[in-house]
Amino acid sequence: MGQAEQWFHALRTRDVPARLVVYPGSSHLFLLDGRPSHREDYSRRLVEWVTMHTNR
């Protein structure tokens, strides 16, 4: 969590639009074995980000 917060802070300090999303109780492997609701939320956010930043 500490490194995620540092990365988020560094991005925001440089005026990079960023969101810090924390999935409680999850590890780095949550995409494989995490709660379905967390995986669904992550996937939705990823698609939204790609769509927004590729002008589609």
Order of alpha helices (4+ residues) and beta strands (2+ residues): alpha-alpha-alpha
